[in-house]
Amino acid sequence: MCGRFALYTPLGPVVARYFGLTDAPQGEPRYNVAPGTAIHILQTDAQGSPRLDPCHWGFRPPGAGVDAPRPINARAEKVATSPYFCGAFARHRCLIPADGWYEWRQTPQGRQPYYITLRDPGEAEVIFLAGIHAPGTGVEDGGCAVITEPARGPLATIHPRQPLALNPTCLQAWLDPDITERQTLRARIRPLDPARLEIRPVDLRVNRAGEEGPELIRERQRGLPAS
């Protein structure tokens, strides 16, 4: 799954590089982004052009009602066929920029958090997570979810699932509103190569949603007590 991530790289140069956008808002660095908060997503407007907007992390489709669940993840295996998600998958796909995400591994000493990020990021480069969103204010309806898939390569030793991180060459295809069929989209997208990622254990402070700061993503040295 994906229940926490970090975004500290300024988005202005990123969206200019990949999407030609020149008016991206400059948000504060966030090292512990939690569900139920506003995050930035890339979506398309009515003309099919990319735009960067705030969005509530927690998905609720139009007309579902205020008591309907707000999942933060949607499984890739079911997102195109689930009645709850299929409309958004066909018409409202989005990208969620992140510098990395956290997963937890069960150990004899408890749940150890790990941070997964690009091994050698280039200039103005982040990870783009595949997502879906629903129109709305994000308070009672709307919101977004991160699409997850079975974990690949070394990531499978940490957690059985991971967010669907996309190869930068297929970002436009993912956002293309003219692609509505699952098989067509599957033929056009490529996941990010797991070899580009590094995994490092980090401090247990990240378990607390209110914690913030760059120290959360630093590697935790073995033998040191947790904070």
KOLKEGU-461977 format. One record per residue (C-alpha): x, y, z; residue number from 1; residue in one letter. Coordinates in Angstrom, 1 decimal, decimal comma. Last residue first. Layout:
BEGIN
REC/X/Y/Z/NUM/a .
...
end
This chain:
BEGIN
REC/13,4/8,4/18,7/227/s .
REC/14,6/4,9/17,9/226/a .
REC/17,7/3,7/19,7/225/p .
REC/20,9/3,3/17,5/224/l .
REC/22,0/-0,2/16,8/223/g .
REC/21,7/0,0/13,1/222/r .
REC/21,9/3,5/11,7/221/q .
REC/18,6/5,0/10,6/220/r .
REC/19,0/6,4/7,2/219/e .
REC/17,8/10,0/6,8/218/r .
REC/14,2/10,4/5,6/217/i .
REC/12,7/11,7/8,9/216/l .
REC/15,7/14,0/9,5/215/e .
REC/14,4/16,2/6,7/214/p .
REC/11,6/17,5/8,9/213/g .
REC/8,0/16,7/10,1/212/e .
REC/6,2/14,7/12,7/211/e .
REC/2,4/15,1/13,0/210/g .
REC/1,7/11,7/11,4/209/a .
REC/3,6/9,8/14,0/208/r .
REC/5,1/6,6/12,5/207/n .
REC/7,7/8,9/10,9/206/v .
REC/9,3/9,1/14,4/205/r .
REC/10,3/5,5/14,0/204/l .
REC/13,6/6,6/12,3/203/d .
REC/14,5/5,4/8,9/202/v .
REC/15,5/2,2/7,2/201/p .
REC/16,7/2,6/3,6/200/r .
REC/15,5/1,5/0,2/199/i .
REC/16,9/2,8/-3,1/198/e .
REC/15,1/3,0/-6,3/197/l .
REC/16,4/3,1/-9,9/196/r .
REC/16,7/-0,7/-10,0/195/a .
REC/12,9/-0,8/-9,4/194/p .
REC/12,4/0,4/-13,1/193/d .
REC/9,5/2,8/-13,1/192/l .
REC/6,4/1,2/-14,5/191/p .
REC/5,6/1,4/-18,2/190/r .
REC/2,4/2,8/-19,8/189/i .
REC/1,1/2,6/-23,3/188/r .
REC/0,0/-1,0/-23,7/187/a .
REC/-1,8/-0,9/-20,3/186/r .
REC/-3,7/2,2/-21,4/185/l .
REC/-5,0/0,5/-24,5/184/t .
REC/-6,0/-2,6/-22,5/183/q .
REC/-7,8/-0,5/-19,8/182/r .
REC/-9,9/1,5/-22,3/181/e .
REC/-10,4/5,2/-21,6/180/t .
REC/-7,5/6,8/-23,6/179/i .
REC/-8,9/10,2/-24,8/178/d .
REC/-8,4/11,8/-21,4/177/p .
REC/-4,6/11,4/-21,8/176/d .
REC/-3,1/11,7/-18,2/175/l .
REC/-1,5/8,2/-18,3/174/w .
REC/-0,3/8,7/-21,9/173/a .
REC/1,3/12,0/-20,9/172/q .
REC/3,2/10,4/-18,1/171/l .
REC/4,5/7,6/-20,2/170/c .
REC/8,2/8,5/-20,7/169/t .
REC/8,6/9,4/-17,0/168/p .
REC/8,3/5,7/-16,1/167/n .
REC/5,5/5,4/-13,7/166/l .
REC/5,3/4,5/-10,0/165/a .
REC/2,4/2,2/-9,2/164/l .
REC/2,4/2,4/-5,4/163/p .
REC/3,8/-0,7/-3,7/162/q .
REC/2,4/-4,0/-2,4/161/r .
REC/3,7/-7,1/-0,6/160/p .
REC/5,8/-5,0/1,9/159/h .
REC/9,5/-4,8/2,7/158/i .
REC/11,0/-7,9/1,0/157/t .
REC/8,7/-7,2/-2,0/156/a .
REC/10,5/-3,8/-2,5/155/l .
REC/13,7/-5,8/-3,5/154/p .
REC/12,1/-6,7/-6,9/153/g .
REC/8,5/-5,5/-7,5/152/r .
REC/5,7/-5,1/-5,1/151/a .
REC/2,2/-6,1/-6,3/150/p .
REC/0,3/-3,0/-7,5/149/e .
REC/-1,0/0,2/-5,9/148/t .
REC/-3,0/3,1/-7,3/147/i .
REC/-2,9/6,2/-5,2/146/v .
REC/-6,3/7,7/-4,3/145/a .
REC/-7,8/11,1/-4,9/144/c .
REC/-10,4/13,5/-3,5/143/g .
REC/-14,0/14,4/-4,6/142/g .
REC/-16,8/14,5/-2,1/141/d .
REC/-17,5/16,0/1,4/140/e .
REC/-14,4/18,1/2,0/139/v .
REC/-12,5/17,3/-1,3/138/g .
REC/-14,3/20,1/-3,1/137/t .
REC/-15,4/17,9/-5,9/136/g .
REC/-14,3/16,1/-9,0/135/p .
REC/-12,9/12,6/-8,5/134/a .
REC/-9,3/11,5/-8,6/133/h .
REC/-7,3/8,6/-9,8/132/i .
REC/-3,6/7,9/-9,2/131/g .
REC/-0,3/6,9/-10,7/130/a .
REC/2,7/7,9/-8,7/129/l .
REC/5,3/10,2/-10,4/128/f .
REC/8,7/10,0/-8,7/127/i .
REC/10,7/13,3/-8,8/126/v .
REC/13,2/14,9/-11,0/125/e .
REC/14,0/18,6/-11,3/124/a .
REC/17,7/17,8/-11,8/123/e .
REC/18,5/14,1/-11,8/122/g .
REC/17,7/11,7/-9,0/121/p .
REC/20,3/9,0/-8,2/120/d .
REC/18,8/6,3/-6,1/119/r .
REC/15,3/7,6/-6,4/118/l .
REC/13,3/7,1/-3,1/117/t .
REC/11,9/4,4/-0,8/116/i .
REC/11,9/5,2/2,9/115/y .
REC/11,6/2,3/5,3/114/y .
REC/9,6/2,1/8,5/113/p .
REC/10,3/-0,8/11,0/112/q .
REC/7,2/-2,4/12,6/111/r .
REC/8,1/-4,2/15,8/110/g .
REC/11,2/-5,7/17,4/109/q .
REC/10,6/-9,2/15,9/108/p .
REC/10,2/-7,4/12,5/107/t .
REC/7,2/-6,3/10,4/106/q .
REC/8,2/-4,1/7,6/105/r .
REC/6,7/-0,7/7,1/104/w .
REC/6,6/1,3/3,8/103/e .
REC/7,4/5,0/3,2/102/y .
REC/7,3/7,0/0,0/101/w .
REC/9,6/9,0/-2,1/100/g .
REC/10,3/12,3/-3,7/99/d .
REC/6,6/12,5/-4,6/98/a .
REC/4,5/13,8/-7,5/97/p .
REC/0,9/12,4/-7,7/96/i .
REC/-0,3/11,9/-11,2/95/l .
REC/-4,0/11,8/-12,2/94/c .
REC/-6,6/9,7/-13,9/93/r .
REC/-10,1/11,2/-14,2/92/h .
REC/-12,0/9,7/-17,1/91/r .
REC/-11,6/6,0/-17,4/90/a .
REC/-10,0/5,4/-13,9/89/f .
REC/-12,4/7,8/-12,3/88/a .
REC/-15,4/6,0/-13,7/87/g .
REC/-14,0/2,6/-12,7/86/c .
REC/-13,3/3,4/-9,0/85/f .
REC/-16,4/2,6/-6,9/84/y .
REC/-17,9/0,2/-9,5/83/p .
REC/-14,6/-1,7/-9,5/82/s .
REC/-13,7/-2,7/-13,0/81/t .
REC/-10,8/-0,4/-14,0/80/a .
REC/-9,4/-0,2/-10,4/79/v .
REC/-9,4/-3,9/-9,8/78/k .
REC/-5,9/-5,3/-10,5/77/e .
REC/-4,4/-1,8/-10,0/76/a .
REC/-5,6/-1,8/-6,5/75/r .
REC/-6,9/1,6/-5,3/74/a .
REC/-5,3/3,4/-2,3/73/n .
REC/-6,4/6,3/0,0/72/i .
REC/-9,9/4,9/0,5/71/p .
REC/-12,6/7,4/1,5/70/r .
REC/-15,6/5,4/2,6/69/p .
REC/-19,2/6,6/1,9/68/a .
REC/-20,9/8,4/4,8/67/d .
REC/-21,0/11,8/3,0/66/v .
REC/-22,8/10,3/0,0/65/g .
REC/-21,5/8,4/-3,1/64/a .
REC/-22,9/10,9/-5,5/63/g .
REC/-19,6/11,8/-7,0/62/p .
REC/-16,8/9,3/-6,2/61/p .
REC/-15,0/9,5/-2,8/60/r .
REC/-11,2/9,2/-2,7/59/f .
REC/-8,9/10,2/0,2/58/g .
REC/-6,0/12,5/-0,3/57/w .
REC/-7,8/15,8/-0,7/56/h .
REC/-6,6/17,6/-3,9/55/c .
REC/-4,5/20,7/-4,7/54/p .
REC/-4,0/21,4/-8,4/53/d .
REC/-1,4/21,2/-11,1/52/l .
REC/-2,6/21,4/-14,7/51/r .
REC/-2,2/19,3/-17,8/50/p .
REC/-4,2/20,2/-21,0/49/s .
REC/-7,1/18,1/-22,1/48/g .
REC/-9,3/21,0/-23,0/47/q .
REC/-11,6/20,4/-20,0/46/a .
REC/-8,5/20,4/-17,7/45/d .
REC/-6,1/17,5/-17,2/44/t .
REC/-4,7/16,3/-13,9/43/q .
REC/-1,4/16,7/-12,0/42/l .
REC/-1,9/16,3/-8,2/41/i .
REC/-0,8/18,2/-5,2/40/h .
REC/-1,7/17,1/-1,7/39/i .
REC/-4,3/18,3/0,8/38/a .
REC/-4,5/16,2/3,9/37/t .
REC/-6,7/13,2/4,8/36/g .
REC/-3,9/10,7/4,3/35/p .
REC/-0,4/11,7/5,6/34/a .
REC/2,5/13,5/4,0/33/v .
REC/5,6/13,1/6,2/32/n .
REC/8,6/14,9/4,7/31/y .
REC/6,7/18,0/3,4/30/r .
REC/8,6/20,9/1,8/29/p .
REC/6,4/24,0/1,7/28/e .
REC/4,5/24,7/-1,5/27/g .
REC/5,5/26,8/-4,4/26/q .
REC/2,5/27,0/-6,7/25/p .
REC/3,1/26,0/-10,4/24/a .
REC/2,7/28,9/-12,9/23/d .
REC/5,1/27,8/-15,8/22/t .
REC/3,7/24,5/-16,9/21/l .
REC/5,5/22,9/-19,8/20/g .
REC/4,5/19,4/-18,8/19/f .
REC/7,7/17,4/-17,9/18/y .
REC/10,3/20,1/-17,5/17/r .
REC/8,0/22,9/-16,4/16/a .
REC/6,2/20,5/-14,0/15/v .
REC/9,5/19,7/-12,3/14/v .
REC/11,0/23,2/-12,3/13/p .
REC/8,0/24,5/-10,4/12/g .
REC/7,5/21,5/-8,2/11/l .
REC/10,2/22,4/-5,6/10/p .
REC/11,6/19,0/-4,3/9/t .
REC/10,3/18,3/-0,8/8/y .
REC/7,6/15,8/-1,3/7/l .
REC/7,4/12,9/1,1/6/a .
REC/5,1/9,9/1,3/5/f .
REC/2,7/8,1/3,7/4/r .
REC/0,0/5,4/3,3/3/g .
REC/1,0/3,6/0,2/2/c .
REC/0,0/0,0/0,0/1/m .
end
